[in-house]
C-alpha cells in the first residue's frame, strides 16, 4: 500500500513496536550464538589439544566477518527487504552452528565458526537494529535503539548459563546445538510476521507528523555499500566514530566476551560461575543500554561517550586486581562493566544519523560497526596470543584500558567543525 499525504489510521498498538519486538528476539538469538566461544574455548582446547591462539584465530575471523558484513547487509535490506534478510540469516546460522559439532581440525572451525557463522551473524548485527529504528520510529529512537542494543546482553543472560551447564554435564556439542535450535525455530516466525516498512501496512513511523519520503530501492548492494564507504572516508566524523567504535569492540566482544571465562578458569574459578559473571553483565547491560538510549534522546551524545569510554578504561586497567578467592571484585566489575557494555551504541547511532542523514544512517553505521568488529577481532586474537606467550591476560587488560582512555578523548572531537552546523535530522524526536 502506498503512502498518502493524509494521516493514516492509528492502531491501538502501532506495528512498529511489534517489528521492534521481533528484531529484539532476533538480536537476542544472534547474541547467544556469538557468546558461545566463551564457553567453548576451554573444552575444545582440552578435546583437540588446540592452543588458545589457534581457537582465538577462528573467533577473530568470525568477528571480522561479523563486522564486515554489516554495511553490505544494510544495502541488502534496502534491496530485498528486512524480513527476507533476517529469515535467511537465521537459517544460515542454524546450519552453520549445528555443523560445528562435526569439526575435527582447526580449519574446520575457521570455516564453520569463522566464515559461515561470522557471515550469518553479521547480517543481523546491530545494523539491523539501526535500520529498523530509522524506518519504523520518528519518536523514541534513542530509547528503542537502547533496547535493541540490550538484546545482545539479554542473549548472554539467557543462553550463557544454560550453555555452561550443558558443557559441564554433557559437552560443548550439546551447548551449540541449543543455540542452533533457537535460530532454526525463530526463522519461520520472522518470515510470517516481520514487515519491511510502515508503508507496507498503510502506516507512518511511530511518532511521525508527516509522511516519510518514498522508499528508494537500492541498486547493487555491494556497489551501494562501497559508495557509502568512499563518502564516509572523506568525513572526519566518520573516522572518529569508526575509531571510537573500534575501541568499543576491542574492549567488549573481543576481550571480555571472548576471554573473561578463560581468565577466570586460569584463576581457579569454575566455568559455570564465570559464565554467571557474563550473565550478570547481561542483566545490568539491559539497564545501562536502555538508560543510555533515554539519555541520548536528551543529552549531548559526545559527552556520554566520553564518560562511557573513560570509566570503562579505568575498570579494565584495574581488572587483574579483581581476581581473588572471594570473587567479590569480579562481581563488582560485572555490575559496573555490564552497565557500560553496549551503552555506547545509542549515542553512536545518533551521531551517525546527525552526520550522514536518516536515509544513509543504516549503511554508514554498518561501516562504523565493521570497525567495531575489527577491534573485537584484534583483541580476540591478540589476547589469545598474549595468554599463550605470557601465561596470563594482564597485559591485554591494561592495553585495552589505555585504548579506551584514548577513545574517550576522541569522542569529544566528533561533530566539532568550523562554521554553522546542519540541523540534526530527527532532533525533535
PyMOL commands that set and color helices and strands:
alter all, ss='L'
color gray80, all
select helices_A, chain A and resi 15-48+52-80+82-102+106-123+126-136+141-169+172-193+198-201+221-232+236-266+271-296+301-317+319-322+328-340+344-356+361-390+394-411
alter helices_A, ss='H'
color red, helices_A
deselect
rebuild
show_as cartoon
